[in-house]
Amino acid sequence: MIIVQGSIPIRSECREQAIAMAKEMIVASRSELGCISYEFYTALSDPNCLVLFQEWEDAESLQAHYATPHMDAFLRRLPDILDGEIITRRYAVQSVEEEQAVVVAAEKPTIH
């Protein structure tokens, strides 16, 4: 699984526009193949900062998301509402079950 977390500082006078854009992205992105979750939140410490949280099945699904028309439209409109630098982080997550399967497979003796 791939998790993307980010913060998007927005100009206060553009807050309603930013929220509308975020809602459009949520609806469009959740219907994509490989999207587990896609959400924006308002930061409690700064109401003019949107926090992005996404979960994707794999890196290929996330890359396909970046190539969608709704992502392109969002990125073209984004500079008009920004009030600073966007910060994003991407995490590759392995479940405990996957980790245990790898360990068990590694522990099995090879029979010749």
The first five atom37 places (N, CA, C, CB, O) and aatype in JSON, in Angstrom:
{
  "aatype": [12, 9, 9, 19, 5, 7, 15, 9, 14, 9, 1, 15, 6, 4, 1, 6, 5, 0, 9, 0, 12, 0, 11, 6, 12, 9, 19, 0, 15, 1, 15, 6, 10, 7, 4, 9, 15, 18, 6, 13, 18, 16, 0, 10, 15, 3, 14, 2, 4, 10, 19, 10, 13, 5, 6, 17, 6, 3, 0, 6, 15, 10, 5, 0, 8, 18, 0, 16, 14, 8, 12, 3, 0, 13, 10, 1, 1, 10, 14, 3, 9, 10, 3, 7, 6, 9, 9, 16, 1, 1, 18, 0, 19, 5, 15, 19, 6, 6, 6, 5, 0, 19, 19, 19, 0, 0, 6, 11, 14, 16, 9, 8],
  "atom_mask": [
    [1, 1, 1, 1, 1],
    [1, 1, 1, 1, 1],
    [1, 1, 1, 1, 1],
    [1, 1, 1, 1, 1],
    [1, 1, 1, 1, 1],
    [1, 1, 1, 0, 1],
    [1, 1, 1, 1, 1],
    [1, 1, 1, 1, 1],
    [1, 1, 1, 1, 1],
    [1, 1, 1, 1, 1],
    [1, 1, 1, 1, 1],
    [1, 1, 1, 1, 1],
    [1, 1, 1, 1, 1],
    [1, 1, 1, 1, 1],
    [1, 1, 1, 1, 1],
    [1, 1, 1, 1, 1],
    [1, 1, 1, 1, 1],
    [1, 1, 1, 1, 1],
    [1, 1, 1, 1, 1],
    [1, 1, 1, 1, 1],
    [1, 1, 1, 1, 1],
    [1, 1, 1, 1, 1],
    [1, 1, 1, 1, 1],
    [1, 1, 1, 1, 1],
    [1, 1, 1, 1, 1],
    [1, 1, 1, 1, 1],
    [1, 1, 1, 1, 1],
    [1, 1, 1, 1, 1],
    [1, 1, 1, 1, 1],
    [1, 1, 1, 1, 1],
    [1, 1, 1, 1, 1],
    [1, 1, 1, 1, 1],
    [1, 1, 1, 1, 1],
    [1, 1, 1, 0, 1],
    [1, 1, 1, 1, 1],
    [1, 1, 1, 1, 1],
    [1, 1, 1, 1, 1],
    [1, 1, 1, 1, 1],
    [1, 1, 1, 1, 1],
    [1, 1, 1, 1, 1],
    [1, 1, 1, 1, 1],
    [1, 1, 1, 1, 1],
    [1, 1, 1, 1, 1],
    [1, 1, 1, 1, 1],
    [1, 1, 1, 1, 1],
    [1, 1, 1, 1, 1],
    [1, 1, 1, 1, 1],
    [1, 1, 1, 1, 1],
    [1, 1, 1, 1, 1],
    [1, 1, 1, 1, 1],
    [1, 1, 1, 1, 1],
    [1, 1, 1, 1, 1],
    [1, 1, 1, 1, 1],
    [1, 1, 1, 1, 1],
    [1, 1, 1, 1, 1],
    [1, 1, 1, 1, 1],
    [1, 1, 1, 1, 1],
    [1, 1, 1, 1, 1],
    [1, 1, 1, 1, 1],
    [1, 1, 1, 1, 1],
    [1, 1, 1, 1, 1],
    [1, 1, 1, 1, 1],
    [1, 1, 1, 1, 1],
    [1, 1, 1, 1, 1],
    [1, 1, 1, 1, 1],
    [1, 1, 1, 1, 1],
    [1, 1, 1, 1, 1],
    [1, 1, 1, 1, 1],
    [1, 1, 1, 1, 1],
    [1, 1, 1, 1, 1],
    [1, 1, 1, 1, 1],
    [1, 1, 1, 1, 1],
    [1, 1, 1, 1, 1],
    [1, 1, 1, 1, 1],
    [1, 1, 1, 1, 1],
    [1, 1, 1, 1, 1],
    [1, 1, 1, 1, 1],
    [1, 1, 1, 1, 1],
    [1, 1, 1, 1, 1],
    [1, 1, 1, 1, 1],
    [1, 1, 1, 1, 1],
    [1, 1, 1, 1, 1],
    [1, 1, 1, 1, 1],
    [1, 1, 1, 0, 1],
    [1, 1, 1, 1, 1],
    [1, 1, 1, 1, 1],
    [1, 1, 1, 1, 1],
    [1, 1, 1, 1, 1],
    [1, 1, 1, 1, 1],
    [1, 1, 1, 1, 1],
    [1, 1, 1, 1, 1],
    [1, 1, 1, 1, 1],
    [1, 1, 1, 1, 1],
    [1, 1, 1, 1, 1],
    [1, 1, 1, 1, 1],
    [1, 1, 1, 1, 1],
    [1, 1, 1, 1, 1],
    [1, 1, 1, 1, 1],
    [1, 1, 1, 1, 1],
    [1, 1, 1, 1, 1],
    [1, 1, 1, 1, 1],
    [1, 1, 1, 1, 1],
    [1, 1, 1, 1, 1],
    [1, 1, 1, 1, 1],
    [1, 1, 1, 1, 1],
    [1, 1, 1, 1, 1],
    [1, 1, 1, 1, 1],
    [1, 1, 1, 1, 1],
    [1, 1, 1, 1, 1],
    [1, 1, 1, 1, 1],
    [1, 1, 1, 1, 1],
    [1, 1, 1, 1, 1]
  ],
  "atom_positions": [
    [[0.85, -1.17, 0.0], [0.0, 0.0, 0.0], [0.89, 1.23, 0.0], [-0.96, 0.0, 1.22], [1.97, 1.24, 0.59]],
    [[0.43, 2.27, -0.68], [1.11, 3.55, -0.71], [0.22, 4.58, -0.02], [1.45, 3.98, -2.17], [-0.96, 4.69, -0.33]],
    [[0.81, 5.34, 0.9], [0.09, 6.42, 1.58], [0.74, 7.74, 1.17], [0.11, 6.24, 3.14], [1.97, 7.87, 1.18]],
    [[-0.09, 8.7, 0.81], [0.38, 10.04, 0.49], [-0.25, 10.99, 1.51], [0.02, 10.46, -0.99], [-1.46, 10.99, 1.71]],
    [[0.59, 11.78, 2.14], [0.14, 12.76, 3.12], [0.73, 14.1, 2.7], [0.57, 12.37, 4.59], [1.89, 14.18, 2.3]],
    [[-0.07, 15.14, 2.79], [0.45, 16.45, 2.41], [-0.28, 17.59, 3.09], [0.0, 0.0, 0.0], [-1.34, 17.41, 3.7]],
    [[0.32, 18.76, 2.98], [-0.33, 19.97, 3.49], [-0.27, 21.03, 2.39], [0.34, 20.49, 4.8], [0.75, 21.21, 1.73]],
    [[-1.39, 21.71, 2.22], [-1.54, 22.7, 1.17], [-1.98, 24.02, 1.81], [-2.55, 22.23, 0.08], [-3.15, 24.15, 2.19]],
    [[-1.09, 24.99, 1.94], [-1.48, 26.29, 2.5], [-2.26, 27.09, 1.46], [-0.23, 27.08, 2.98], [-1.82, 27.23, 0.32]],
    [[-3.4, 27.61, 1.87], [-4.25, 28.33, 0.92], [-4.47, 29.77, 1.41], [-5.61, 27.6, 0.74], [-4.45, 30.05, 2.61]],
    [[-4.69, 30.65, 0.46], [-4.99, 32.04, 0.8], [-6.37, 32.09, 1.44], [-4.92, 32.97, -0.46], [-7.31, 31.43, 0.98]],
    [[-6.5, 32.87, 2.5], [-7.76, 32.91, 3.26], [-8.94, 33.31, 2.38], [-7.64, 33.89, 4.42], [-10.05, 32.8, 2.56]],
    [[-8.72, 34.22, 1.45], [-9.83, 34.66, 0.59], [-10.23, 33.6, -0.45], [-9.45, 35.96, -0.13], [-11.25, 33.74, -1.13]],
    [[-9.43, 32.55, -0.56], [-9.71, 31.47, -1.52], [-10.15, 30.18, -0.82], [-8.48, 31.19, -2.36], [-10.25, 29.14, -1.46]],
    [[-10.42, 30.26, 0.47], [-10.73, 29.05, 1.25], [-11.91, 28.27, 0.69], [-11.01, 29.43, 2.7], [-11.83, 27.06, 0.53]],
    [[-13.01, 28.96, 0.38], [-14.2, 28.26, -0.14], [-13.91, 27.62, -1.5], [-15.38, 29.23, -0.27], [-14.37, 26.52, -1.77]],
    [[-13.15, 28.31, -2.35], [-12.76, 27.76, -3.64], [-11.89, 26.51, -3.44], [-12.01, 28.82, -4.48], [-12.07, 25.51, -4.14]],
    [[-10.97, 26.57, -2.51], [-10.08, 25.44, -2.23], [-10.87, 24.23, -1.74], [-9.03, 25.83, -1.2], [-10.61, 23.1, -2.15]],
    [[-11.83, 24.47, -0.87], [-12.66, 23.37, -0.36], [-13.49, 22.76, -1.48], [-13.59, 23.87, 0.78], [-13.64, 21.54, -1.54]],
    [[-14.01, 23.59, -2.37], [-14.78, 23.07, -3.5], [-13.89, 22.22, -4.42], [-15.42, 24.23, -4.3], [-14.3, 21.17, -4.89]],
    [[-12.68, 22.7, -4.66], [-11.73, 21.94, -5.48], [-11.39, 20.6, -4.83], [-10.45, 22.75, -5.72], [-11.32, 19.57, -5.5]],
    [[-11.19, 20.62, -3.51], [-10.87, 19.4, -2.78], [-12.02, 18.4, -2.87], [-10.56, 19.72, -1.3], [-11.8, 17.2, -3.06]],
    [[-13.25, 18.88, -2.73], [-14.41, 17.99, -2.82], [-14.52, 17.35, -4.19], [-15.69, 18.76, -2.51], [-14.86, 16.17, -4.31]],
    [[-14.23, 18.12, -5.25], [-14.24, 17.57, -6.6], [-13.19, 16.46, -6.74], [-13.98, 18.68, -7.64], [-13.46, 15.42, -7.33]],
    [[-12.01, 16.7, -6.19], [-10.95, 15.7, -6.26], [-11.31, 14.43, -5.49], [-9.64, 16.27, -5.72], [-11.02, 13.33, -5.94]],
    [[-11.95, 14.59, -4.35], [-12.35, 13.44, -3.54], [-13.29, 12.54, -4.35], [-13.03, 13.9, -2.23], [-13.08, 11.34, -4.45]],
    [[-14.33, 13.14, -4.92], [-15.32, 12.36, -5.66], [-14.67, 11.65, -6.85], [-16.46, 13.27, -6.15], [-14.89, 10.46, -7.06]],
    [[-13.88, 12.39, -7.63], [-13.27, 11.81, -8.83], [-12.23, 10.75, -8.47], [-12.63, 12.9, -9.67], [-12.18, 9.7, -9.12]],
    [[-11.42, 11.01, -7.47], [-10.32, 10.11, -7.15], [-10.78, 8.82, -6.49], [-9.34, 10.8, -6.24], [-10.19, 7.76, -6.71]],
    [[-11.82, 8.89, -5.68], [-12.31, 7.68, -5.02], [-12.83, 6.63, -5.99], [-13.4, 8.03, -4.04], [-12.91, 5.45, -5.65]],
    [[-13.19, 7.05, -7.2], [-13.7, 6.1, -8.18], [-12.59, 5.45, -8.99], [-14.68, 6.79, -9.13], [-12.85, 4.58, -9.82]],
    [[-11.35, 5.86, -8.76], [-10.22, 5.31, -9.51], [-9.86, 3.91, -9.03], [-9.01, 6.23, -9.4], [-9.98, 3.57, -7.85]],
    [[-9.41, 3.11, -9.98], [-8.92, 1.77, -9.67], [-7.71, 1.87, -8.75], [-8.57, 0.99, -10.96], [-6.77, 2.6, -9.06]],
    [[-7.73, 1.16, -7.64], [-6.6, 1.14, -6.71], [-6.68, 2.17, -5.6], [0.0, 0.0, 0.0], [-5.83, 2.17, -4.71]],
    [[-7.68, 3.03, -5.63], [-7.84, 4.02, -4.56], [-8.54, 3.38, -3.36], [-8.63, 5.26, -5.06], [-9.67, 2.9, -3.47]],
    [[-7.86, 3.37, -2.23], [-8.44, 2.83, -1.0], [-9.15, 3.95, -0.24], [-7.34, 2.19, -0.1], [-10.28, 3.77, 0.21]],
    [[-8.5, 5.11, -0.11], [-9.13, 6.27, 0.51], [-8.5, 7.53, -0.06], [-8.99, 6.23, 2.06], [-7.35, 7.52, -0.5]],
    [[-9.26, 8.61, -0.03], [-8.8, 9.89, -0.55], [-9.56, 10.96, 0.2], [-9.02, 10.01, -2.12], [-10.79, 11.03, 0.1]],
    [[-8.86, 11.79, 0.95], [-9.54, 12.76, 1.82], [-8.71, 14.02, 2.0], [-9.83, 12.14, 3.18], [-7.48, 13.98, 1.97]],
    [[-9.4, 15.11, 2.18], [-8.8, 16.37, 2.59], [-9.4, 16.74, 3.94], [-9.04, 17.51, 1.53], [-10.57, 16.45, 4.21]],
    [[-8.6, 17.37, 4.79], [-9.05, 17.86, 6.09], [-8.56, 19.29, 6.26], [-8.53, 16.95, 7.26], [-7.64, 19.72, 5.57]],
    [[-9.19, 20.02, 7.16], [-8.69, 21.34, 7.53], [-7.82, 21.17, 8.76], [-9.87, 22.35, 7.79], [-8.23, 20.53, 9.73]],
    [[-6.63, 21.75, 8.73], [-5.73, 21.66, 9.88], [-6.32, 22.43, 11.06], [-4.33, 22.21, 9.52], [-6.78, 23.56, 10.89]],
    [[-6.32, 21.83, 12.24], [-6.84, 22.5, 13.43], [-5.99, 23.7, 13.82], [-6.9, 21.52, 14.59], [-6.51, 24.69, 14.33]],
    [[-4.69, 23.62, 13.57], [-3.8, 24.72, 13.93], [-3.84, 25.87, 12.93], [-2.39, 24.21, 14.06], [-3.39, 26.97, 13.24]],
    [[-4.39, 25.62, 11.73], [-4.46, 26.66, 10.7], [-5.62, 26.35, 9.76], [-3.11, 26.75, 9.91], [-5.49, 25.46, 8.91]],
    [[-6.74, 27.04, 9.88], [-7.9, 26.75, 9.04], [-7.66, 27.03, 7.56], [-9.08, 27.55, 9.5], [-8.48, 26.66, 6.71]],
    [[-6.54, 27.67, 7.24], [-6.19, 27.93, 5.84], [-5.13, 26.97, 5.33], [-5.71, 29.36, 5.69], [-4.38, 27.29, 4.41]],
    [[-5.09, 25.8, 5.93], [-4.2, 24.75, 5.47], [-5.03, 23.48, 5.29], [-3.02, 24.52, 6.48], [-5.65, 22.97, 6.23]],
    [[-5.03, 22.97, 4.06], [-5.7, 21.7, 3.8], [-4.69, 20.58, 3.97], [-6.32, 21.68, 2.37], [-3.55, 20.67, 3.52]],
    [[-5.12, 19.53, 4.63], [-4.29, 18.35, 4.84], [-4.84, 17.25, 3.94], [-4.27, 17.91, 6.36], [-6.03, 16.95, 3.97]],
    [[-3.97, 16.67, 3.16], [-4.34, 15.63, 2.21], [-3.91, 14.27, 2.76], [-3.69, 15.89, 0.83], [-2.81, 14.13, 3.29]],
    [[-4.79, 13.28, 2.64], [-4.45, 11.91, 3.04], [-5.03, 10.96, 2.0], [-4.98, 11.59, 4.48], [-6.24, 10.93, 1.77]],
    [[-4.15, 10.17, 1.4], [-4.57, 9.21, 0.37], [-3.98, 7.84, 0.68], [-4.13, 9.68, -1.04], [-2.88, 7.74, 1.23]],
    [[-4.72, 6.79, 0.33], [-4.2, 5.43, 0.4], [-4.46, 4.77, -0.95], [-4.87, 4.62, 1.57], [-5.57, 4.82, -1.48]],
    [[-3.41, 4.15, -1.48], [-3.49, 3.49, -2.78], [-3.01, 2.05, -2.65], [-2.65, 4.24, -3.84], [-2.13, 1.75, -1.84]],
    [[-3.59, 1.16, -3.43], [-3.2, -0.25, -3.38], [-1.73, -0.46, -3.73], [-4.07, -1.07, -4.32], [-1.06, -1.29, -3.13]],
    [[-1.24, 0.32, -4.71], [0.15, 0.15, -5.15], [0.62, 1.41, -5.87], [0.28, -1.09, -6.07], [-0.16, 2.32, -6.14]],
    [[1.91, 1.43, -6.17], [2.51, 2.6, -6.82], [1.94, 2.82, -8.22], [4.04, 2.43, -6.9], [1.82, 3.96, -8.67]],
    [[1.6, 1.76, -8.91], [1.04, 1.88, -10.26], [-0.3, 2.62, -10.23], [0.87, 0.5, -10.9], [-0.58, 3.44, -11.1]],
    [[-1.12, 2.32, -9.23], [-2.41, 3.01, -9.11], [-2.2, 4.5, -8.83], [-3.26, 2.39, -7.98], [-2.91, 5.34, -9.39]],
    [[-1.25, 4.81, -7.99], [-0.95, 6.22, -7.7], [-0.43, 6.93, -8.95], [0.09, 6.33, -6.55], [-0.84, 8.05, -9.23]],
    [[0.44, 6.29, -9.7], [0.95, 6.9, -10.93], [-0.17, 7.13, -11.94], [2.04, 6.01, -11.55], [-0.18, 8.16, -12.62]],
    [[-1.11, 6.2, -12.03], [-2.25, 6.37, -12.93], [-3.1, 7.56, -12.47], [-3.12, 5.08, -12.96], [-3.63, 8.3, -13.3]],
    [[-3.22, 7.75, -11.17], [-3.97, 8.89, -10.61], [-3.35, 10.21, -11.07], [-4.0, 8.83, -9.06], [-4.06, 11.14, -11.44]],
    [[-2.02, 10.27, -11.05], [-1.33, 11.49, -11.46], [-1.61, 11.85, -12.93], [0.16, 11.34, -11.24], [-1.47, 13.01, -13.32]],
    [[-1.99, 10.87, -13.73], [-2.22, 11.09, -15.16], [-3.68, 11.36, -15.52], [-1.74, 9.9, -15.94], [-4.02, 11.48, -16.69]],
    [[-4.56, 11.45, -14.52], [-5.98, 11.65, -14.8], [-6.3, 13.09, -15.18], [-6.82, 11.23, -13.59], [-5.59, 14.01, -14.76]],
    [[-7.35, 13.29, -15.95], [-7.77, 14.66, -16.3], [-8.14, 15.51, -15.07], [-8.95, 14.61, -17.25], [-7.86, 16.71, -15.04]],
    [[-8.76, 14.88, -14.04], [-9.14, 15.68, -12.86], [-7.91, 16.11, -12.07], [-10.08, 14.87, -11.96], [-7.93, 17.18, -11.46]],
    [[-6.85, 15.3, -12.06], [-5.62, 15.72, -11.4], [-4.98, 16.87, -12.17], [-4.63, 14.53, -11.29], [-4.51, 17.83, -11.57]],
    [[-4.97, 16.77, -13.49], [-4.43, 17.84, -14.32], [-5.18, 19.15, -14.08], [-4.49, 17.45, -15.8], [-4.56, 20.21, -13.92]],
    [[-6.5, 19.09, -14.06], [-7.31, 20.29, -13.83], [-7.04, 20.87, -12.44], [-8.82, 19.97, -13.98], [-6.93, 22.09, -12.29]],
    [[-6.93, 20.02, -11.43], [-6.65, 20.46, -10.06], [-5.3, 21.17, -10.0], [-6.68, 19.27, -9.08], [-5.19, 22.24, -9.4]],
    [[-4.29, 20.58, -10.6], [-2.95, 21.15, -10.56], [-2.86, 22.48, -11.32], [-1.93, 20.16, -11.13], [-2.07, 23.35, -10.95]],
    [[-3.65, 22.63, -12.38], [-3.65, 23.89, -13.12], [-4.3, 25.01, -12.31], [-4.39, 23.72, -14.45], [-3.89, 26.17, -12.42]],
    [[-5.3, 24.69, -11.5], [-6.01, 25.7, -10.69], [-5.33, 25.98, -9.36], [-7.43, 25.25, -10.45], [-5.55, 27.03, -8.76]],
    [[-4.52, 25.07, -8.89], [-3.91, 25.16, -7.57], [-3.07, 26.42, -7.34], [-3.05, 23.96, -7.35], [-3.19, 27.02, -6.27]],
    [[-2.23, 26.84, -8.28], [-1.41, 28.04, -8.02], [-2.22, 29.3, -7.68], [-0.55, 28.32, -9.21], [-1.73, 30.18, -6.99]],
    [[-3.46, 29.37, -8.18], [-4.3, 30.55, -7.92], [-4.74, 30.68, -6.47], [-5.51, 30.5, -8.81], [-5.13, 31.76, -6.04]],
    [[-4.69, 29.58, -5.71], [-5.2, 29.62, -4.33], [-4.11, 29.43, -3.27], [-6.25, 28.55, -4.15], [-4.38, 29.54, -2.08]],
    [[-2.89, 29.13, -3.72], [-1.81, 28.82, -2.78], [-1.32, 30.03, -2.0], [-0.65, 28.21, -3.52], [-1.35, 31.17, -2.47]],
    [[-0.88, 29.74, -0.78], [-0.26, 30.76, 0.08], [0.99, 30.16, 0.72], [-1.27, 31.28, 1.17], [1.14, 30.18, 1.94]],
    [[1.86, 29.63, -0.09], [3.07, 29.02, 0.43], [3.39, 27.74, -0.3], [0.0, 0.0, 0.0], [2.86, 27.45, -1.37]],
    [[4.27, 26.97, 0.31], [4.79, 25.75, -0.3], [3.95, 24.53, 0.08], [6.24, 25.53, 0.12], [3.58, 24.35, 1.24]],
    [[3.65, 23.71, -0.91], [2.97, 22.44, -0.68], [4.02, 21.44, -0.2], [2.25, 21.92, -1.98], [5.11, 21.35, -0.76]],
    [[3.68, 20.69, 0.82], [4.57, 19.65, 1.33], [3.83, 18.33, 1.21], [5.0, 19.93, 2.82], [2.72, 18.18, 1.71]],
    [[4.46, 17.36, 0.55], [3.86, 16.03, 0.45], [4.91, 14.98, 0.8], [3.29, 15.77, -0.97], [6.11, 15.16, 0.59]],
    [[4.4, 13.88, 1.34], [5.24, 12.74, 1.68], [4.54, 11.49, 1.17], [5.52, 12.66, 3.22], [3.31, 11.39, 1.21]],
    [[5.33, 10.54, 0.71], [4.79, 9.27, 0.23], [5.42, 8.15, 1.04], [5.06, 9.09, -1.3], [6.64, 8.11, 1.23]],
    [[4.58, 7.23, 1.52], [5.05, 6.12, 2.34], [4.62, 4.81, 1.71], [4.51, 6.23, 3.79], [3.47, 4.66, 1.29]],
    [[5.54, 3.85, 1.62], [5.21, 2.49, 1.22], [4.96, 1.71, 2.5], [6.36, 1.84, 0.34], [5.82, 1.67, 3.38]],
    [[3.8, 1.09, 2.59], [3.4, 0.4, 3.82], [3.24, -1.08, 3.54], [2.09, 1.0, 4.38], [2.64, -1.48, 2.54]],
    [[3.77, -1.87, 4.43], [3.63, -3.31, 4.33], [2.82, -3.76, 5.54], [5.03, -4.03, 4.27], [3.14, -3.39, 6.67]],
    [[1.78, -4.55, 5.31], [0.94, -5.01, 6.42], [1.7, -6.04, 7.25], [-0.38, -5.6, 5.9], [2.67, -6.63, 6.78]],
    [[1.25, -6.24, 8.47], [1.85, -7.24, 9.36], [1.74, -8.63, 8.73], [1.19, -7.22, 10.76], [2.67, -9.43, 8.81]],
    [[0.59, -8.91, 8.11], [0.39, -10.21, 7.47], [1.41, -10.44, 6.35], [-1.03, -10.32, 6.92], [1.96, -11.53, 6.23]],
    [[1.65, -9.41, 5.53], [2.63, -9.52, 4.45], [4.03, -9.74, 5.03], [2.61, -8.26, 3.56], [4.8, -10.55, 4.51]],
    [[4.34, -9.02, 6.09], [5.65, -9.13, 6.72], [5.85, -10.54, 7.28], [5.8, -8.09, 7.84], [6.92, -11.12, 7.13]],
    [[4.81, -11.09, 7.94], [4.9, -12.43, 8.5], [5.05, -13.47, 7.4], [3.68, -12.73, 9.35], [5.78, -14.45, 7.57]],
    [[4.37, -13.28, 6.26], [4.47, -14.22, 5.15], [5.89, -14.25, 4.6], [3.48, -13.85, 4.03], [6.4, -15.31, 4.25]],
    [[6.53, -13.1, 4.54], [7.91, -13.03, 4.07], [8.83, -13.75, 5.04], [8.36, -11.56, 3.9], [9.72, -14.48, 4.61]],
    [[8.62, -13.56, 6.34], [9.45, -14.22, 7.36], [9.25, -15.72, 7.3], [9.12, -13.69, 8.77], [10.23, -16.47, 7.33]],
    [[8.01, -16.19, 7.21], [7.73, -17.62, 7.15], [8.36, -18.23, 5.91], [6.21, -17.88, 7.16], [8.96, -19.3, 5.98]],
    [[8.25, -17.56, 4.78], [8.84, -18.07, 3.54], [10.36, -18.16, 3.67], [8.46, -17.16, 2.36], [10.97, -19.09, 3.16]],
    [[10.96, -17.22, 4.33], [12.41, -17.21, 4.51], [12.86, -18.3, 5.47], [12.87, -15.85, 5.02], [13.99, -18.8, 5.36]],
    [[11.99, -18.69, 6.41], [12.36, -19.69, 7.41], [12.18, -21.11, 6.93], [11.56, -19.48, 8.66], [12.73, -22.03, 7.52]],
    [[11.41, -21.32, 5.86], [11.19, -22.67, 5.36], [12.48, -23.23, 4.79], [10.08, -22.69, 4.3], [13.13, -22.58, 3.97]],
    [[12.85, -24.45, 5.23], [14.06, -25.05, 4.7], [13.85, -25.49, 3.24], [14.49, -26.24, 5.57], [12.75, -25.87, 2.84]],
    [[14.89, -25.44, 2.51], [14.86, -25.9, 1.12], [15.09, -27.39, 1.09], [15.91, -25.17, 0.25], [16.06, -27.88, 1.68]],
    [[14.23, -28.13, 0.43], [14.34, -29.58, 0.33], [14.95, -29.91, -1.02], [12.96, -30.28, 0.51], [14.48, -29.45, -2.06]],
    [[16.01, -30.7, -0.98], [16.7, -31.07, -2.24], [16.39, -32.49, -2.61], [18.21, -30.9, -2.11], [16.88, -32.97, -3.63]]
  ]
}
